[in-house]
Amino acid sequence: MSASARILLVEDDEAIGRSLHDLLVSEGHLVDWQTTGSGALEAARTLPPDLVLLDLGLPDRDGIEVCRALRRADGQLAIVVLTARAAEIDVVLGLDAGADDYLTKPFRLSELLARVRAHLRRRTQPAEQPAAGAIRVDRAARRAWCADTELKLRPKEYELLALLVAEADRAVPRARIMREIWGENWFGPTRTLDTHIGWLRQKLAEAGAPDAIVTLRGIGYRLESSPAAISSSVNVVDGAEPS
């Protein structure tokens, strides 16, 4: 059984909602089941969850709007979208809105539980603090910096950067990234990874490292520990902000 967590379930379909609620409770989780977007946002403000399972087809407001609001309120919150919208553009819209993961209905309950376990597991990873040149990650605080600039990263962006930093100057295959960041049961479009790499590159560029992530066509990506745009180097931190 997975460790207990507080999960916000947002699903207006009575049968689906009841099934998911009972399943998650049987796994030992504390589940707050909401049927509207407004109710979900109020519940998240009142008692912040560890993870949100969010249906996009809500009766009072669009789920994409709810996702954006949840992400603005908490940049580290794990958000898994549950929806019948299967087109790739809908997947991209959900990710752009701040979702970390995506499950298209109908989905297997075993797959849902695997995704939930993966996201919750990443919240409790050991407090390693790898660094690659001026880019460093503090796993204890789930924070990252480029030189003296703290990077404002979404959960998946943080996890992606942490993996690339841990493997600095080495090629990291796409298959490994998808497996470790999105889980072995990910069946969504591979564009998901490219989208997150694009966001991460933009944030690194704004912090002064536009060339830190190198694309290895047909293979994957590599993080350069000494990209041309970065001249300073730093030490690994231990749960503290850089001076």
Backbone as CSV, one residue per row, in Angstrom:
resi,resn,N_x,N_y,N_z,CA_x,CA_y,CA_z,C_x,C_y,C_z
1,MET,0.844,-1.194,0.000,0.000,0.000,0.000,0.875,1.239,0.000
2,SER,0.520,2.251,-0.765,1.297,3.477,-0.839,1.109,4.299,0.418
3,ALA,2.044,5.212,0.688,1.960,6.072,1.862,0.736,6.959,1.775
4,SER,0.155,7.256,2.929,-1.046,8.078,2.962,-0.757,9.487,2.479
5,ALA,-1.674,10.038,1.709,-1.533,11.399,1.196,-2.912,12.042,1.143
6,ARG,-2.922,13.362,1.073,-4.180,14.090,0.924,-4.394,14.349,-0.569
7,ILE,-5.456,13.785,-1.110,-5.730,13.876,-2.543,-7.035,14.630,-2.770
8,LEU,-6.989,15.609,-3.659,-8.185,16.337,-4.072,-8.666,15.722,-5.381
9,LEU,-9.836,15.109,-5.353,-10.434,14.478,-6.531,-11.521,15.406,-7.060
10,VAL,-11.394,15.820,-8.322,-12.357,16.732,-8.938,-13.006,16.004,-10.105
11,GLU,-14.218,15.517,-9.903,-14.917,14.698,-10.885,-16.421,14.860,-10.680
12,ASP,-17.139,15.301,-11.722,-18.572,15.541,-11.569,-19.428,14.321,-11.894
13,ASP,-18.859,13.312,-12.541,-19.609,12.101,-12.835,-19.717,11.260,-11.560
14,GLU,-20.949,11.023,-11.105,-21.174,10.343,-9.826,-20.547,8.953,-9.787
15,ALA,-20.765,8.171,-10.839,-20.255,6.795,-10.845,-18.734,6.754,-10.846
16,ILE,-18.114,7.588,-11.723,-16.648,7.619,-11.794,-16.064,8.160,-10.499
17,GLY,-16.646,9.259,-10.015,-16.148,9.881,-8.793,-16.205,8.938,-7.607
18,ARG,-17.335,8.229,-7.447,-17.471,7.297,-6.329,-16.467,6.162,-6.439
19,SER,-16.281,5.649,-7.636,-15.338,4.559,-7.848,-13.914,4.979,-7.496
20,LEU,-13.510,6.168,-7.986,-12.150,6.646,-7.718,-11.977,6.984,-6.239
21,HIS,-12.990,7.604,-5.648,-12.929,7.939,-4.226,-12.708,6.688,-3.393
22,ASP,-13.525,5.668,-3.621,-13.427,4.445,-2.823,-12.094,3.738,-3.052
23,LEU,-11.601,3.752,-4.308,-10.321,3.127,-4.615,-9.185,3.809,-3.862
24,LEU,-9.155,5.127,-3.904,-8.069,5.877,-3.260,-8.130,5.748,-1.744
25,VAL,-9.339,5.742,-1.188,-9.493,5.555,0.256,-8.999,4.169,0.657
26,SER,-9.278,3.171,-0.183,-8.818,1.809,0.119,-7.297,1.705,0.105
27,GLU,-6.653,2.651,-0.591,-5.189,2.694,-0.628,-4.615,3.449,0.574
28,GLY,-5.493,3.957,1.433,-5.039,4.636,2.641,-4.958,6.137,2.538
29,HIS,-5.441,6.714,1.427,-5.347,8.158,1.240,-6.544,8.886,1.843
30,LEU,-6.341,10.152,2.169,-7.418,11.038,2.588,-7.917,11.740,1.337
31,VAL,-9.168,11.550,0.979,-9.681,12.033,-0.298,-10.783,13.068,-0.092
32,ASP,-10.601,14.225,-0.706,-11.625,15.270,-0.736,-12.213,15.269,-2.139
33,TRP,-13.421,14.796,-2.274,-14.066,14.673,-3.588,-14.941,15.889,-3.847
34,GLN,-14.623,16.638,-4.900,-15.378,17.815,-5.313,-15.940,17.591,-6.711
35,THR,-17.125,18.128,-6.978,-17.783,17.927,-8.274,-17.797,19.180,-9.134
36,THR,-17.278,20.291,-8.642,-17.240,21.536,-9.414,-15.859,22.159,-9.330
37,GLY,-15.555,23.016,-10.297,-14.284,23.717,-10.282,-14.187,24.686,-9.122
38,SER,-15.276,25.397,-8.843,-15.278,26.350,-7.733,-15.062,25.642,-6.405
39,GLY,-15.722,24.495,-6.247,-15.546,23.722,-5.026,-14.123,23.224,-4.873
40,ALA,-13.509,22.841,-5.986,-12.130,22.352,-5.956,-11.163,23.439,-5.522
41,LEU,-11.327,24.646,-6.068,-10.420,25.739,-5.724,-10.575,26.146,-4.262
42,GLU,-11.801,26.144,-3.774,-12.030,26.469,-2.368,-11.430,25.400,-1.466
43,ALA,-11.595,24.128,-1.853,-11.036,23.038,-1.058,-9.510,23.104,-1.020
44,ALA,-8.905,23.445,-2.151,-7.440,23.547,-2.213,-6.933,24.688,-1.346
45,ARG,-7.701,25.778,-1.287,-7.298,26.913,-0.437,-7.458,26.566,1.041
46,THR,-8.522,25.859,1.359,-8.810,25.550,2.756,-7.847,24.527,3.338
47,LEU,-7.599,23.473,2.585,-6.719,22.407,3.055,-5.880,21.922,1.877
48,PRO,-4.695,22.491,1.669,-3.870,22.174,0.496,-3.599,20.676,0.356
49,PRO,-3.853,20.123,-0.822,-3.632,18.679,-1.049,-2.196,18.390,-1.454
50,ASP,-1.839,17.118,-1.413,-0.546,16.670,-1.926,-0.622,16.428,-3.427
51,LEU,-1.817,16.072,-3.907,-1.998,15.735,-5.311,-3.447,16.007,-5.709
52,VAL,-3.641,16.437,-6.958,-4.987,16.692,-7.481,-5.240,15.794,-8.681
53,LEU,-6.381,15.119,-8.685,-6.867,14.396,-9.857,-7.999,15.241,-10.421
54,LEU,-7.794,15.826,-11.593,-8.678,16.865,-12.105,-9.334,16.481,-13.418
55,ASP,-10.666,16.359,-13.399,-11.431,16.166,-14.624,-11.555,17.523,-15.321
56,LEU,-11.460,17.547,-16.644,-11.554,18.824,-17.367,-12.989,19.216,-17.689
57,GLY,-13.881,18.237,-17.787,-15.261,18.536,-18.157,-16.128,18.802,-16.950
58,LEU,-15.982,19.975,-16.337,-16.716,20.320,-15.126,-17.946,21.167,-15.453
59,PRO,-18.975,21.125,-14.610,-20.232,21.800,-14.945,-20.202,23.311,-14.827
60,ASP,-19.341,23.868,-13.984,-19.400,25.310,-13.730,-18.288,26.108,-14.398
61,ARG,-17.162,25.480,-14.702,-16.056,26.197,-15.346,-15.130,25.188,-16.007
62,ASP,-14.385,25.664,-16.979,-13.511,24.767,-17.735,-12.378,24.267,-16.855
63,GLY,-12.073,22.974,-16.979,-11.022,22.378,-16.174,-9.653,22.980,-16.424
64,ILE,-9.408,23.465,-17.641,-8.129,24.121,-17.951,-7.961,25.367,-17.085
65,GLU,-9.036,26.119,-16.928,-9.006,27.311,-16.083,-8.729,26.937,-14.631
66,VAL,-9.364,25.865,-14.177,-9.136,25.395,-12.814,-7.687,24.962,-12.634
67,CYS,-7.143,24.276,-13.627,-5.752,23.827,-13.568,-4.802,25.017,-13.445
68,ARG,-5.040,26.037,-14.242,-4.190,27.235,-14.179,-4.255,27.874,-12.796
69,ALA,-5.450,27.958,-12.238,-5.616,28.575,-10.923,-4.901,27.766,-9.842
70,LEU,-5.009,26.451,-9.912,-4.317,25.592,-8.949,-2.807,25.755,-9.062
71,ARG,-2.311,25.841,-10.305,-0.872,25.991,-10.502,-0.380,27.349,-10.016
72,ARG,-1.163,28.404,-10.251,-0.755,29.728,-9.753,-0.673,29.737,-8.235
73,ALA,-1.572,29.030,-7.596,-1.618,29.021,-6.137,-0.492,28.196,-5.523
74,ASP,-0.048,27.155,-6.229,0.986,26.270,-5.687,1.824,25.717,-6.833
75,GLY,3.023,26.231,-6.968,3.892,25.819,-8.058,4.421,24.407,-7.928
76,GLN,4.314,23.796,-6.735,4.855,22.459,-6.516,3.780,21.381,-6.460
77,LEU,2.527,21.764,-6.524,1.434,20.812,-6.433,1.425,19.855,-7.625
78,ALA,1.272,18.557,-7.361,1.173,17.569,-8.433,-0.265,17.548,-8.949
79,ILE,-0.438,17.781,-10.263,-1.765,17.821,-10.875,-1.823,16.786,-11.995
80,VAL,-2.750,15.845,-11.852,-2.961,14.820,-12.874,-4.338,15.058,-13.489
81,VAL,-4.375,15.310,-14.791,-5.621,15.575,-15.494,-6.272,14.272,-15.918
82,LEU,-7.576,14.162,-15.674,-8.379,13.017,-16.107,-9.433,13.547,-17.070
83,THR,-9.445,13.070,-18.299,-10.376,13.647,-19.261,-10.681,12.703,-20.412
84,ALA,-11.806,12.958,-21.055,-12.181,12.202,-22.249,-11.640,12.865,-23.504
85,ARG,-11.001,14.022,-23.353,-10.443,14.736,-24.503,-9.128,14.075,-24.895
86,ALA,-9.128,13.330,-25.983,-7.981,12.504,-26.334,-7.055,13.134,-27.380
87,ALA,-7.477,14.227,-28.030,-6.655,14.833,-29.075,-5.357,15.372,-28.488
88,GLU,-4.279,15.285,-29.262,-2.979,15.737,-28.769,-3.005,17.210,-28.378
89,ILE,-3.744,18.021,-29.112,-3.803,19.449,-28.781,-4.390,19.652,-27.393
90,ASP,-5.351,18.801,-27.003,-5.936,18.907,-25.667,-4.933,18.507,-24.598
91,VAL,-4.107,17.512,-24.908,-3.051,17.117,-23.984,-2.086,18.275,-23.781
92,VAL,-1.679,18.904,-24.865,-0.738,20.018,-24.792,-1.343,21.187,-24.027
93,LEU,-2.628,21.470,-24.265,-3.293,22.552,-23.541,-3.290,22.279,-22.041
94,GLY,-3.545,21.029,-21.671,-3.534,20.683,-20.262,-2.158,20.854,-19.648
95,LEU,-1.122,20.440,-20.366,0.246,20.594,-19.869,0.632,22.061,-19.796
96,ASP,0.232,22.828,-20.816,0.522,24.258,-20.815,-0.142,24.952,-19.632
97,ALA,-1.284,24.449,-19.218,-2.019,25.048,-18.107,-1.393,24.714,-16.757
98,GLY,-0.434,23.800,-16.754,0.262,23.475,-15.513,0.123,22.055,-15.038
99,ALA,-0.567,21.199,-15.801,-0.701,19.796,-15.400,0.642,19.079,-15.504
100,ASP,0.847,18.109,-14.633,2.076,17.321,-14.652,1.901,16.007,-15.390
101,ASP,0.663,15.554,-15.474,0.404,14.240,-16.031,-0.988,14.247,-16.645
102,TYR,-1.286,13.220,-17.431,-2.511,13.210,-18.227,-2.984,11.776,-18.417
103,LEU,-4.243,11.523,-18.058,-4.838,10.207,-18.288,-6.129,10.389,-19.066
104,THR,-6.253,9.673,-20.185,-7.431,9.781,-21.031,-8.437,8.687,-20.681
105,LYS,-9.675,9.095,-20.471,-10.749,8.136,-20.178,-11.120,7.364,-21.443
106,PRO,-11.441,6.085,-21.319,-11.358,5.287,-20.090,-9.927,4.849,-19.811
107,PHE,-9.562,4.763,-18.555,-8.221,4.336,-18.189,-8.327,3.191,-17.181
108,ARG,-7.250,2.444,-17.066,-7.213,1.334,-16.120,-6.938,1.868,-14.718
109,LEU,-7.633,1.360,-13.731,-7.438,1.814,-12.360,-6.017,1.512,-11.885
110,SER,-5.458,0.408,-12.349,-4.087,0.071,-11.970,-3.107,1.123,-12.492
111,GLU,-3.382,1.652,-13.687,-2.520,2.691,-14.246,-2.644,3.979,-13.447
112,LEU,-3.876,4.326,-13.068,-4.076,5.523,-12.252,-3.307,5.417,-10.942
113,LEU,-3.415,4.284,-10.274,-2.712,4.116,-9.005,-1.201,4.189,-9.192
114,ALA,-0.710,3.650,-10.303,0.726,3.716,-10.578,1.171,5.164,-10.737
115,ARG,0.373,5.975,-11.436,0.714,7.393,-11.606,0.692,8.109,-10.258
116,VAL,-0.329,7.831,-9.459,-0.435,8.461,-8.136,0.779,8.108,-7.282
117,ARG,1.145,6.835,-7.261,2.309,6.408,-6.471,3.580,7.099,-6.947
118,ALA,3.735,7.217,-8.268,4.949,7.838,-8.815,5.060,9.296,-8.387
119,HIS,3.950,10.029,-8.473,3.986,11.443,-8.093,4.229,11.627,-6.600
120,LEU,3.590,10.811,-5.792,3.780,10.921,-4.352,5.189,10.498,-3.949
121,ARG,5.739,9.506,-4.642,7.095,9.044,-4.345,8.107,10.158,-4.592
122,ARG,7.899,10.926,-5.651,8.839,12.003,-5.976,8.808,13.115,-4.939
123,ARG,7.688,13.245,-4.228,7.599,14.268,-3.185,8.443,13.909,-1.976
124,THR,8.793,12.620,-1.832,9.531,12.172,-0.653,10.876,11.553,-1.014
125,GLN,11.453,11.970,-2.136,12.754,11.449,-2.537,13.832,11.874,-1.542
126,PRO,14.896,11.082,-1.398,15.993,11.462,-0.509,16.553,12.835,-0.870
127,ALA,17.062,13.519,0.117,17.502,14.901,-0.064,18.901,14.982,-0.671
128,GLU,19.032,14.532,-1.891,20.283,14.694,-2.616,20.348,16.127,-3.137
129,GLN,21.576,16.640,-3.318,21.736,18.008,-3.792,22.806,18.076,-4.880
130,PRO,22.479,17.541,-6.069,23.462,17.542,-7.151,23.656,18.933,-7.742
131,ALA,24.802,19.123,-8.383,25.093,20.388,-9.051,25.828,20.108,-10.346
132,ALA,25.674,21.012,-11.297,26.391,20.931,-12.572,26.805,22.347,-12.937
133,GLY,28.028,22.688,-12.590,28.466,24.057,-12.826,27.636,25.028,-12.004
134,ALA,27.081,26.041,-12.659,26.290,27.054,-11.965,24.853,26.623,-11.737
135,ILE,24.470,25.460,-12.244,23.098,24.975,-12.072,23.100,23.941,-10.954
136,ARG,22.252,24.135,-9.976,22.229,23.213,-8.856,20.807,22.998,-8.361
137,VAL,20.628,21.864,-7.732,19.308,21.444,-7.278,19.394,21.070,-5.809
138,ASP,18.433,21.534,-5.036,18.326,21.171,-3.631,17.103,20.268,-3.495
139,ARG,17.333,18.960,-3.403,16.216,18.019,-3.356,15.421,18.143,-2.057
140,ALA,16.077,18.505,-0.963,15.364,18.620,0.306,14.273,19.676,0.219
141,ALA,14.568,20.779,-0.453,13.611,21.876,-0.574,12.884,21.880,-1.913
142,ARG,13.265,20.970,-2.814,12.713,20.936,-4.174,12.841,22.319,-4.817
143,ARG,14.065,22.849,-4.790,14.356,24.155,-5.378,15.585,24.021,-6.268
144,ALA,15.726,24.959,-7.191,16.862,24.913,-8.110,17.322,26.329,-8.422
145,TRP,18.617,26.457,-8.710,19.194,27.755,-9.033,20.083,27.660,-10.270
146,CYS,20.198,28.758,-10.953,21.194,28.937,-12.008,21.999,30.154,-11.594
147,ALA,23.271,29.931,-11.228,24.078,30.979,-10.616,23.325,31.487,-9.381
148,ASP,23.033,32.796,-9.300,22.358,33.338,-8.125,20.858,33.495,-8.321
149,THR,20.345,33.001,-9.433,18.915,33.132,-9.733,18.180,31.848,-9.414
150,GLU,17.176,31.945,-8.528,16.358,30.769,-8.259,15.379,30.579,-9.407
151,LEU,15.280,29.346,-9.883,14.394,29.015,-10.996,13.007,28.673,-10.473
152,LYS,11.987,29.303,-11.031,10.607,29.017,-10.645,10.092,27.894,-11.540
153,LEU,10.162,26.679,-11.028,9.878,25.505,-11.840,8.602,24.804,-11.395
154,ARG,7.881,24.280,-12.384,6.762,23.395,-12.095,7.338,22.057,-11.659
155,PRO,6.518,21.218,-11.014,7.053,19.935,-10.510,7.780,19.104,-11.552
156,LYS,7.195,18.941,-12.739,7.834,18.119,-13.761,9.102,18.796,-14.291
157,GLU,9.115,20.109,-14.386,10.317,20.825,-14.821,11.440,20.608,-13.805
158,TYR,11.084,20.686,-12.531,12.070,20.456,-11.484,12.649,19.046,-11.579
159,GLU,11.771,18.043,-11.713,12.230,16.662,-11.774,13.091,16.413,-13.004
160,LEU,12.724,17.031,-14.115,13.491,16.896,-15.348,14.884,17.513,-15.176
161,LEU,14.937,18.710,-14.597,16.231,19.356,-14.380,17.077,18.550,-13.405
162,ALA,16.456,18.033,-12.344,17.204,17.248,-11.363,17.840,16.022,-12.011
163,LEU,17.105,15.367,-12.895,17.659,14.196,-13.589,18.814,14.594,-14.490
164,LEU,18.643,15.668,-15.264,19.700,16.098,-16.181,20.941,16.562,-15.420
165,VAL,20.736,17.234,-14.284,21.868,17.678,-13.473,22.613,16.468,-12.909
166,ALA,21.874,15.474,-12.435,22.507,14.277,-11.882,23.330,13.534,-12.936
167,GLU,22.941,13.680,-14.206,23.644,13.018,-15.314,24.394,14.032,-16.171
168,ALA,24.828,15.117,-15.584,25.477,16.209,-16.328,26.607,15.704,-17.213
169,ASP,26.633,16.237,-18.445,27.653,15.933,-19.456,27.527,14.521,-20.023
170,ARG,26.441,13.839,-19.679,26.173,12.516,-20.244,24.842,12.544,-20.984
171,ALA,24.758,11.737,-22.044,23.512,11.648,-22.798,22.462,10.915,-21.956
172,VAL,21.258,11.501,-21.912,20.147,10.869,-21.205,19.087,10.522,-22.248
173,PRO,18.871,9.246,-22.539,17.917,8.855,-23.579,16.491,9.287,-23.259
174,ARG,15.745,9.574,-24.318,14.342,9.972,-24.155,13.560,8.920,-23.377
175,ALA,13.805,7.647,-23.701,13.055,6.564,-23.053,13.291,6.570,-21.548
176,ARG,14.514,6.836,-21.131,14.802,6.854,-19.696,14.111,8.037,-19.033
177,ILE,14.147,9.206,-19.691,13.493,10.385,-19.126,12.004,10.140,-18.945
178,MET,11.357,9.605,-19.992,9.923,9.347,-19.910,9.622,8.341,-18.804
179,ARG,10.465,7.329,-18.673,10.238,6.290,-17.664,10.389,6.845,-16.248
180,GLU,11.437,7.646,-16.010,11.717,8.126,-14.664,10.867,9.324,-14.262
181,ILE,10.496,10.160,-15.235,9.741,11.368,-14.894,8.239,11.155,-15.039
182,TRP,7.836,10.461,-16.074,6.400,10.264,-16.308,5.907,8.862,-15.952
183,GLY,6.821,7.948,-15.691,6.419,6.622,-15.260,6.373,5.620,-16.394
184,GLU,6.519,4.356,-16.042,6.581,3.285,-17.039,5.265,3.117,-17.792
185,ASN,4.158,3.554,-17.189,2.852,3.351,-17.807,2.361,4.558,-18.586
186,TRP,3.259,5.507,-18.889,2.850,6.693,-19.633,2.517,6.316,-21.072
187,PHE,1.298,6.682,-21.516,0.881,6.382,-22.871,0.525,7.647,-23.644
188,GLY,0.900,8.798,-23.111,0.588,10.058,-23.778,1.565,10.336,-24.909
189,PRO,1.415,11.495,-25.574,2.292,11.837,-26.693,3.708,12.135,-26.223
190,THR,4.702,11.786,-27.056,6.094,12.072,-26.699,6.386,13.561,-26.740
191,ARG,5.490,14.331,-27.345,5.672,15.783,-27.372,5.661,16.365,-25.958
192,THR,5.120,15.619,-25.016,5.112,16.049,-23.623,6.522,16.413,-23.167
193,LEU,7.482,15.559,-23.448,8.863,15.809,-23.046,9.403,17.044,-23.742
194,ASP,9.189,17.167,-25.051,9.694,18.316,-25.798,9.120,19.622,-25.253
195,THR,7.838,19.596,-24.889,7.198,20.789,-24.329,7.877,21.211,-23.035
196,HIS,8.131,20.251,-22.161,8.767,20.583,-20.879,10.221,21.020,-21.067
197,ILE,10.920,20.401,-22.018,12.294,20.841,-22.307,12.271,22.293,-22.780
198,GLY,11.300,22.645,-23.621,11.185,24.009,-24.102,10.978,24.998,-22.975
199,TRP,10.095,24.659,-22.049,9.861,25.542,-20.901,11.127,25.680,-20.053
200,LEU,11.805,24.543,-19.830,13.000,24.554,-18.991,14.106,25.374,-19.649
201,ARG,14.268,25.235,-20.951,15.282,26.021,-21.667,15.000,27.523,-21.542
202,GLN,13.733,27.892,-21.661,13.372,29.302,-21.573,13.737,29.867,-20.202
203,LYS,13.473,29.109,-19.151,13.766,29.592,-17.804,15.269,29.637,-17.546
204,LEU,16.007,28.658,-18.080,17.462,28.698,-17.951,18.044,29.859,-18.752
205,ALA,17.475,30.133,-19.919,17.944,31.254,-20.741,17.737,32.570,-20.006
206,GLU,16.594,32.717,-19.370,16.308,33.942,-18.631,17.251,34.113,-17.449
207,ALA,17.785,32.981,-16.956,18.728,33.032,-15.839,20.171,33.112,-16.318
208,GLY,20.384,33.127,-17.647,21.723,33.303,-18.188,22.370,32.070,-18.764
209,ALA,21.608,30.987,-18.960,22.181,29.749,-19.500,21.347,29.236,-20.668
210,PRO,21.329,29.956,-21.796,20.481,29.559,-22.921,20.903,28.280,-23.620
211,ASP,22.164,27.882,-23.461,22.669,26.719,-24.188,22.962,25.537,-23.274
212,ALA,22.384,25.523,-22.087,22.721,24.486,-21.122,22.235,23.105,-21.542
213,ILE,21.062,23.022,-22.166,20.499,21.731,-22.557,20.710,21.516,-24.049
214,VAL,21.383,20.434,-24.384,21.700,20.106,-25.769,20.803,18.969,-26.246
215,THR,20.221,19.135,-27.428,19.410,18.080,-28.024,20.300,17.104,-28.777
216,LEU,20.152,15.839,-28.485,20.885,14.785,-29.188,19.868,14.060,-30.061
217,ARG,19.813,14.438,-31.314,18.766,13.933,-32.205,18.789,12.406,-32.282
218,GLY,17.619,11.839,-32.115,17.498,10.392,-32.152,17.918,9.708,-30.870
219,ILE,18.389,10.481,-29.892,18.863,9.882,-28.632,18.113,10.468,-27.437
220,GLY,18.323,11.764,-27.194,17.707,12.394,-26.037,18.295,13.766,-25.784
221,TYR,18.744,14.005,-24.544,19.255,15.326,-24.178,20.487,15.191,-23.289
222,ARG,21.271,16.272,-23.253,22.433,16.326,-22.363,22.498,17.715,-21.740
223,LEU,22.766,17.766,-20.441,22.969,19.047,-19.764,24.456,19.328,-19.692
224,GLU,24.874,20.455,-20.246,26.283,20.852,-20.216,26.593,21.503,-18.872
225,SER,27.593,20.993,-18.184,27.955,21.574,-16.888,28.658,22.912,-17.029
226,SER,29.230,23.165,-18.210,29.915,24.440,-18.431,29.523,25.032,-19.777
227,PRO,28.235,25.394,-19.955,27.824,26.027,-21.207,28.503,27.370,-21.373
228,ALA,28.628,27.806,-22.613,29.368,29.032,-22.905,28.829,30.243,-22.169
229,ALA,27.514,30.276,-21.937,26.910,31.462,-21.341,27.122,31.547,-19.846
230,ILE,27.664,30.494,-19.214,27.859,30.505,-17.772,29.350,30.441,-17.487
231,SER,29.836,31.380,-16.700,31.260,31.397,-16.398,31.548,31.059,-14.948
232,SER,30.550,31.218,-14.071,30.785,30.968,-12.648,30.437,29.536,-12.303
233,SER,31.005,29.032,-11.222,30.662,27.705,-10.724,30.354,27.821,-9.237
234,VAL,29.568,26.899,-8.722,29.161,26.964,-7.333,29.254,25.581,-6.712
235,ASN,29.162,25.561,-5.387,29.171,24.311,-4.689,27.751,23.831,-4.435
236,VAL,27.634,22.551,-4.147,26.336,21.989,-3.821,25.869,22.576,-2.499
237,VAL,24.597,22.912,-2.390,24.055,23.471,-1.161,23.438,22.376,-0.330
238,ASP,23.225,22.682,0.932,22.635,21.716,1.852,21.390,22.298,2.490
239,GLY,20.334,22.442,1.641,19.065,22.917,2.159,19.012,24.409,2.399
240,ALA,19.998,25.162,1.911,20.002,26.597,2.143,20.079,27.342,0.854
241,GLU,19.597,28.578,0.853,19.683,29.417,-0.341,21.126,29.844,-0.554
242,PRO,21.475,30.138,-1.794,22.835,30.602,-2.061,23.041,31.977,-1.461
243,SER,24.255,32.256,-1.054,24.536,33.568,-0.484,24.752,34.594,-1.589
